[in-house]
């Protein structure tokens, strides 16, 4: 089974998969990209990214932007109203006034929140880096965004954008969870919970905000570093970075160094632009 087949399988098992399985670095920001690409094709334009990243790839770093086995930090999306076996699941109303086809919003306010996350990423790319568009050599979009309802009724917004410098291309990814999520409250526990990746975590402060920052991944290397912050109102923000933009077989050279310092990564986790309901 190749990566695209895996992403399709994750989508088809949306309702029955309670926890996301481990994914390789590519599947992590690319599942979400597959989802968005599918929508573009139906519209006549023509896979999901991340995830952002990050399934990102959804952490591609995987955007679990896709339901089922995607890498959301939170519980997998399920129908908002349990449905009998002989009827279709009941999903939230989309922007067109009709029920969503699945957990993913394709229009309306939730969809626009996902777009705002992507806009926020593009606005904080460090000087000296460019933000390429289009697809990677493996067909994965270089930037993407998505919004999906989760199993606990909360919403997750995930976006990923490639960043390039000196012929190398990496990525930045942000994942936001609305206030009614069931994620961990302690900073480092929250950071290690992101896509179940664990890692070496350090707690730091940005003003009065306590931020958990994984400065080095464990055995799971879908991402290189990420920060996590839970606002007092319960909204959770993850900000991640990776030296690679997508799959190893895309032909894209990785960045020589990460675009953000650890203090910058932590500050972005508490940046108000990502505090989205």
C-alpha positions in Angstrom: 0.0 0.0 0.0 1.5 3.4 -1.0 0.9 6.6 0.9 -2.0 7.8 -1.2 -3.8 4.4 -0.6 -3.2 4.8 3.1 -4.8 8.3 3.1 -7.8 7.0 1.3 -8.1 4.1 3.7 -8.0 6.5 6.6 -10.9 8.5 5.2 -13.0 5.4 4.6 -12.6 4.3 8.2 -13.5 7.7 9.7 -16.4 6.5 11.8 -14.9 3.3 13.1 -11.3 4.3 13.9 -11.1 5.5 17.5 -7.4 6.3 17.6 -5.0 7.4 14.8 -2.3 4.8 14.0 1.3 5.7 13.8 2.2 7.3 10.5 5.5 8.0 8.7 6.7 11.5 8.3 5.0 11.9 4.9 1.6 10.6 5.9 1.6 12.8 8.9 1.2 16.5 6.9 -0.1 14.8 3.8 -3.4 13.3 4.7 -5.1 16.6 5.0 -3.6 17.8 1.8 -5.1 14.8 0.1 -8.5 15.9 1.4 -8.2 19.4 0.1 -6.8 18.2 -3.3 -9.8 15.9 -3.7 -12.1 18.9 -3.2 -10.1 20.9 -5.8 -10.4 18.2 -8.3 -14.2 18.0 -7.9 -14.3 21.7 -8.4 -12.4 21.4 -11.7 -9.1 22.7 -10.3 -7.6 19.6 -9.2 -4.6 15.5 -1.5 -4.3 17.0 1.5 -0.9 18.8 2.9 0.2 18.9 7.0 -2.4 19.4 8.9 -0.7 20.9 8.5 2.1 19.2 7.8 -0.2 18.2 9.6 -3.7 12.1 8.3 -0.8 17.9 7.5 -0.9 14.9 5.5 -3.5 15.3 6.8 2.1 16.2 10.9 2.3 15.3 7.1 3.8 16.4 9.6 1.0 15.2 8.7 -2.3 17.3 8.3 -4.6 14.4 10.2 -6.7 16.8 8.3 -8.3 13.6 7.1 -10.7 11.8 9.3 -10.0 8.3 10.8 -6.3 7.6 11.1 -5.2 11.2 10.8 -2.8 12.7 13.3 -5.0 15.1 15.2 -3.9 15.5 18.8 -7.5 15.0 19.9 -10.0 12.1 19.5 -10.9 11.0 16.0 -13.9 12.6 14.4 -17.2 10.8 14.7 -20.8 11.7 13.6 -22.3 14.4 15.9 -25.4 12.4 16.3 -25.3 8.5 16.6 -27.1 7.0 13.6 -28.7 3.6 13.2 -26.6 1.1 11.1 -29.0 1.4 8.2 -28.9 5.2 7.9 -26.1 7.7 7.0 -24.2 9.5 9.8 -25.4 12.9 10.7 -22.7 15.6 10.3 -22.7 19.3 11.1 -24.3 21.7 8.7 -21.8 23.0 6.1 -21.7 26.6 4.7 -24.1 25.7 2.0 -26.8 24.9 4.5 -26.5 21.1 3.9 -25.0 18.5 6.1 -21.2 17.9 5.6 -20.2 14.8 3.6 -18.0 13.7 6.5 -16.1 15.3 9.4 -14.5 17.9 7.1 -16.0 21.3 6.6 -15.8 22.4 2.9 -17.4 25.9 3.3 -18.8 28.2 5.9 -17.3 29.7 9.1 -15.4 26.5 10.2 -13.8 26.2 6.8 -12.8 29.9 7.0 -11.2 29.3 10.4 -8.9 26.8 8.8 -8.0 29.3 6.2 -7.2 31.9 8.9 -4.7 29.4 10.4 -2.9 29.2 7.1 -3.0 32.9 6.7 -1.5 33.2 10.2 1.4 30.8 9.3 2.2 32.8 6.1 2.2 36.0 8.1 4.9 34.8 10.5 7.4 33.1 8.1 10.8 34.5 9.1 12.7 36.9 6.8 14.9 35.2 4.3 12.4 32.4 3.6 10.0 32.1 0.7 6.6 30.2 0.7 6.4 28.2 -2.5 3.0 27.2 -3.8 1.8 24.3 -6.1 2.6 20.7 -5.5 5.7 18.8 -4.5 7.3 16.2 -6.7 5.1 13.6 -5.0 1.9 15.5 -5.8 1.4 16.8 -2.3 0.3 20.5 -2.1 2.9 22.7 -0.6 0.3 24.6 1.5 -3.0 23.5 2.8 -5.7 24.0 5.4 -8.7 22.1 6.8 -11.3 22.1 9.6 -12.8 19.0 11.0 -15.2 18.1 13.8 -13.7 15.7 16.4 -15.2 12.8 18.4 -15.7 14.9 21.5 -17.7 17.5 19.6 -14.9 20.1 19.4 -13.4 21.4 16.2 -9.8 21.1 15.0 -8.2 23.5 12.5 -5.0 22.4 10.8 -2.8 24.2 8.3 0.6 23.7 6.8 2.9 25.7 4.6 6.2 24.9 2.9 9.1 27.4 3.6 12.1 27.4 1.4 15.7 28.8 1.6 19.0 28.1 -0.2 17.4 25.4 -2.3 16.1 23.6 0.8 12.4 23.3 1.7 10.8 22.6 5.1 7.4 23.4 6.6 5.6 25.2 9.4 2.4 23.7 10.8 -0.3 24.9 13.2 -3.1 22.9 14.7 -5.9 24.6 16.8 -8.5 22.9 19.0 -11.6 24.7 20.2 -12.3 25.2 23.9 -14.4 22.1 24.4 -11.6 19.7 23.7 -10.4 16.9 26.1 -6.6 17.4 25.6 -4.1 17.5 28.5 -3.8 20.6 30.6 -0.2 20.4 31.8 2.1 22.1 29.3 4.6 19.2 28.6 1.9 16.5 28.8 0.0 18.5 26.2 3.0 18.9 24.0 3.9 15.2 24.2 0.3 14.3 23.3 0.5 16.0 19.9 0.0 13.2 17.4 1.2 10.9 20.2 4.8 11.7 19.3 6.2 12.1 22.8 9.7 13.6 22.7 12.0 15.7 25.0 9.9 18.5 26.4 10.9 21.8 28.1 8.4 24.1 29.8 9.0 27.8 29.1 7.0 31.0 29.7 5.8 33.7 27.3 4.7 36.4 29.5 2.3 34.6 32.0 1.6 31.8 29.5 3.2 28.4 30.3 4.3 26.7 27.0 5.4 23.1 26.5 8.1 22.8 23.8 9.3 19.5 22.5 12.8 20.4 21.5 13.7 16.9 20.1 11.4 14.2 18.9 11.6 10.6 20.2 11.4 7.7 17.9 8.7 9.4 15.9 10.4 12.0 13.6 7.5 13.3 11.6 8.3 16.8 13.0 11.5 18.2 14.4 10.1 20.6 17.1 6.7 21.8 18.3 5.2 23.9 21.0 1.8 23.6 22.8 -0.3 26.1 24.7 -3.7 25.8 26.4 -5.4 29.2 26.8 -7.3 29.9 30.1 -10.5 29.5 28.1 -9.5 26.0 27.0 -8.5 26.6 23.4 -5.3 24.7 22.5 -2.7 25.7 19.9 0.2 23.6 18.6 2.9 25.1 16.4 5.4 22.8 14.7 8.3 23.0 12.3 10.2 20.5 10.3 13.3 20.5 8.0 11.4 18.5 5.4 8.4 19.7 3.5 6.8 16.4 2.4 7.8 12.9 1.4 11.4 11.8 1.1 10.7 10.6 -2.4 9.5 14.1 -3.5 12.9 15.0 -4.6 12.9 18.1 -2.4 16.1 18.9 -0.4 15.5 19.6 3.3 16.4 22.8 5.0 19.8 23.1 6.5 18.4 24.4 9.7 14.9 25.0 11.3 13.3 28.3 10.5 12.4 29.2 14.0 14.3 29.3 17.3 12.7 27.6 20.3 11.7 30.9 21.9 10.1 32.0 18.6 8.2 28.7 18.4 6.9 29.1 21.9 5.9 32.7 21.3 3.8 31.6 18.3 1.9 29.1 20.3 0.6 32.0 22.4 0.1 34.4 19.5 -3.4 35.7 19.5 -3.8 35.2 15.7 -4.2 31.5 16.4 -6.7 31.9 19.3 -9.7 30.8 17.2 -13.1 29.5 18.3 
